[in-house]
Amino acid sequence: RAAEQEEALEERRKVNQARLEQTPRHRPAIGLCYRCGEPGHLARDCPAPSPQPRSGPRRPQAAGNASGMGQ
């Protein structure tokens, strides 16, 4: 019984590894900035100027106390 479980576990490992090798990478290479896209730094360290906040109407934030919910 233990040998069967070990064999099943090993088979799952092989399937997972094969899946990982076939999965496309959807994120940029390590070291690319998410803000400007340049290599060598991350967004938190980006030397590019910070984007200006958008002007215009802002959505009001909900007021209230979450502790009163569900009563």
N, CA, C and O of each residue as an XYZ file, in Angstrom:
284
protein
N       0.835     -1.203      0.000
C       0.000      0.000      0.000
C       0.870      1.253      0.000
O       0.602      2.174     -0.772
N       1.893      1.319      0.832
C       2.773      2.481      0.882
C       3.515      2.643     -0.442
O       3.738      3.764     -0.899
N       3.892      1.536     -1.049
C       4.596      1.593     -2.330
C       3.681      2.164     -3.415
O       4.133      2.917     -4.278
N       2.392      1.805     -3.369
C       1.434      2.337     -4.345
C       1.259      3.844     -4.172
O       1.174      4.585     -5.151
N       1.206      4.286     -2.923
C       1.060      5.717     -2.660
C       2.292      6.482     -3.142
O       2.175      7.556     -3.731
N       3.452      5.926     -2.889
C       4.694      6.567     -3.328
C       4.756      6.630     -4.855
O       5.188      7.634     -5.423
N       4.330      5.574     -5.502
C       4.325      5.538     -6.960
C       3.346      6.579     -7.529
O       3.658      7.255     -8.510
N       2.177      6.704     -6.917
C       1.187      7.694     -7.355
C       1.718      9.109     -7.147
O       1.517      9.984     -7.990
N       2.389      9.326     -6.033
C       2.962     10.637     -5.748
C       4.034     10.991     -6.777
O       4.087     12.124     -7.254
N       4.869     10.046     -7.111
C       5.916     10.281     -8.106
C       5.302     10.581     -9.473
O       5.803     11.436    -10.202
N       4.240      9.893     -9.817
C       3.566     10.148    -11.095
C       2.990     11.563    -11.132
O       3.081     12.243    -12.154
N       2.400     12.006    -10.026
C       1.864     13.373     -9.957
C       2.983     14.403    -10.092
O       2.810     15.435    -10.740
N       4.121     14.121     -9.481
C       5.269     15.031     -9.602
C       5.700     15.170    -11.063
O       5.975     16.272    -11.537
N       5.754     14.048    -11.760
C       6.157     14.074    -13.169
C       5.159     14.868    -14.008
O       5.554     15.657    -14.867
N       3.871     14.660    -13.758
C       2.835     15.384    -14.500
C       2.934     16.876    -14.215
O       2.863     17.690    -15.136
N       3.098     17.240    -12.950
C       3.211     18.653    -12.591
C       4.443     19.292    -13.220
O       4.374     20.424    -13.698
N       5.559     18.590    -13.225
C       6.781     19.118    -13.825
C       6.589     19.332    -15.321
O       7.007     20.356    -15.861
N       5.961     18.375    -15.989
C       5.714     18.512    -17.426
C       4.803     19.705    -17.692
O       5.009     20.437    -18.660
N       3.804     19.906    -16.847
C       2.884     21.033    -16.992
C       3.625     22.360    -16.827
O       3.396     23.307    -17.579
N       4.515     22.415    -15.838
C       5.281     23.636    -15.608
C       6.165     23.973    -16.801
O       6.314     25.140    -17.164
N       6.743     22.958    -17.400
C       7.631     23.181    -18.533
C       6.876     23.670    -19.757
O       7.463     24.325    -20.618
N       5.578     23.365    -19.855
C       4.780     23.777    -21.007
C       4.054     25.096    -20.774
O       3.570     25.700    -21.730
N       3.966     25.558    -19.533
C       3.232     26.773    -19.211
C       4.008     27.995    -19.677
O       5.171     28.167    -19.312
N       3.369     28.857    -20.491
C       4.071     30.081    -20.899
C       4.217     31.028    -19.724
O       3.385     31.049    -18.816
N       5.252     31.787    -19.754
C       5.493     32.765    -18.694
C       4.774     34.058    -19.072
O       5.019     34.609    -20.145
N       3.893     34.544    -18.202
C       3.120     35.743    -18.498
C       3.677     36.979    -17.821
O       3.111     38.062    -17.965
N       4.740     36.849    -17.106
C       5.303     38.019    -16.447
C       6.634     38.362    -17.104
O       7.291     37.495    -17.680
N       7.022     39.609    -17.017
C       8.286     39.987    -17.643
C       9.477     39.330    -16.957
O       9.372     38.839    -15.833
N      10.585     39.329    -17.639
C      11.798     38.754    -17.070
C      12.152     39.477    -15.777
O      11.826     40.651    -15.598
N      12.808     38.779    -14.902
C      13.209     39.371    -13.625
C      14.070     40.593    -13.902
O      14.960     40.561    -14.752
N      13.799     41.663    -13.180
C      14.586     42.867    -13.329
C      13.946     43.918    -14.214
O      14.497     45.010    -14.351
N      12.790     43.627    -14.828
C      12.118     44.649    -15.627
C      11.171     45.436    -14.736
O      10.456     44.873    -13.907
N      11.182     46.729    -14.923
C      10.332     47.623    -14.144
C       8.903     47.545    -14.668
O       8.689     47.632    -15.877
N       7.931     47.386    -13.791
C       6.533     47.345    -14.197
C       6.018     48.743    -14.563
O       5.003     48.855    -15.250
N       6.678     49.783    -14.132
C       6.225     51.144    -14.432
C       6.710     51.604    -15.806
O       5.909     52.038    -16.634
N       8.036     51.509    -16.055
C       8.579     52.031    -17.317
C       9.015     50.931    -18.282
O       9.241     51.203    -19.461
N       9.136     49.690    -17.798
C       9.515     48.579    -18.656
C      11.006     48.433    -18.888
O      11.433     47.536    -19.615
N      11.801     49.297    -18.284
C      13.251     49.238    -18.470
C      13.870     48.187    -17.549
O      13.382     47.970    -16.440
N      14.938     47.537    -18.001
C      15.617     46.556    -17.151
C      16.488     47.241    -16.111
O      16.823     48.419    -16.236
N      16.847     46.485    -15.089
C      17.825     46.968    -14.116
C      17.257     47.496    -12.821
O      18.010     47.745    -11.880
N      15.959     47.675    -12.744
C      15.354     48.130    -11.493
C      13.893     47.693    -11.468
O      13.333     47.280    -12.483
N      13.299     47.792    -10.307
C      11.891     47.453    -10.137
C      11.083     48.735    -10.002
O      11.651     49.810     -9.809
N       9.765     48.629    -10.103
C       8.894     49.807    -10.081
C       9.105     50.650     -8.834
O       9.070     51.878     -8.914
N       9.322     50.024     -7.690
C       9.482     50.804     -6.456
C      10.745     51.664     -6.477
O      10.838     52.645     -5.740
N      11.728     51.295     -7.328
C      12.978     52.040     -7.436
C      13.075     52.810     -8.755
O      14.153     53.284     -9.111
N      11.971     52.938     -9.480
C      11.983     53.533    -10.814
C      12.368     55.009    -10.763
O      11.788     55.776     -9.994
N      13.354     55.413    -11.587
C      13.750     56.821    -11.618
C      12.803     57.682    -12.452
O      12.892     58.909    -12.410
N      11.905     57.063    -13.201
C      10.960     57.830    -14.018
C      10.024     58.611    -13.104
O       9.734     58.175    -11.989
N       9.553     59.761    -13.571
C       8.639     60.548    -12.733
C       7.377     59.756    -12.414
O       6.895     58.971    -13.230
N       6.859     59.974    -11.229
C       5.629     59.299    -10.818
C       4.476     59.782    -11.676
O       4.411     60.964    -12.014
N       3.566     58.889    -12.034
C       2.412     59.319    -12.814
C       1.555     60.284    -11.994
O       1.384     60.109    -10.788
N       1.023     61.295    -12.662
C       0.180     62.274    -11.979
C      -1.191     61.656    -11.719
O      -1.718     60.936    -12.567
N      -1.767     61.933    -10.558
C      -3.110     61.412    -10.294
C      -4.097     62.017    -11.285
O      -3.969     63.176    -11.679
N      -5.074     61.224    -11.678
C      -6.076     61.703    -12.624
C      -6.984     62.710    -11.946
O      -7.370     62.546    -10.789
N      -7.315     63.753    -12.685
C      -8.249     64.727    -12.137
C      -9.651     64.328    -12.570
O      -9.833     63.542    -13.499
N     -10.615     64.873    -11.895
C     -11.991     64.562    -12.229
C     -12.712     64.026    -11.013
O     -12.147     63.941     -9.922
N     -13.958     63.668    -11.212
C     -14.738     63.195    -10.058
C     -14.179     61.897     -9.508
O     -13.803     60.990    -10.250
N     -14.137     61.837     -8.218
C     -13.675     60.625     -7.550
C     -14.879     59.920     -6.969
O     -15.854     60.552     -6.562
N     -14.801     58.623     -6.936
C     -15.893     57.866     -6.331
C     -15.798     58.005     -4.824
O     -14.721     57.840     -4.251
N     -16.904     58.304     -4.182
C     -16.859     58.418     -2.721
C     -16.610     57.057     -2.090
O     -17.082     56.029     -2.576
N     -15.870     57.076     -1.013
C     -15.629     55.835     -0.297
C     -16.817     55.547      0.601
O     -17.463     56.463      1.111
N     -17.094     54.292      0.785
C     -18.215     53.902      1.630
C     -17.938     54.315      3.063
O     -16.843     54.116      3.589
N     -18.941     54.885      3.673
C     -18.816     55.288      5.069
C     -19.517     54.252      5.929
O     -20.452     53.588      5.481
N     -19.074     54.123      7.132
C     -19.747     53.201      8.038
C     -18.764     52.359      8.797
O     -17.547     52.510      8.685
N     -19.324     51.478      9.565
C     -18.534     50.625     10.426
C     -18.828     49.184     10.060
O     -19.983     48.759     10.100
N     -17.820     48.438      9.711
C     -18.001     47.055      9.287
C     -18.491     46.168     10.418
O     -19.021     45.087     10.162
N     -18.329     46.597     11.662
C     -18.740     45.740     12.773
C     -20.255     45.621     12.866
O     -20.754     44.701     13.514
N     -20.987     46.514     12.248
C     -22.442     46.456     12.301
C     -23.049     45.635     11.185
O     -24.272     45.525     11.097
N     -22.232     45.061     10.338
C     -22.755     44.301      9.210
C     -23.320     42.972      9.667
O     -22.849     42.379     10.637
N     -24.332     42.515      8.957
C     -24.895     41.200      9.235
C     -25.885     41.181     10.374
O     -26.251     40.108     10.854
N     -26.322     42.324     10.814
C     -27.281     42.333     11.919
C     -28.652     42.651     11.424
O     -29.596     42.704     12.213
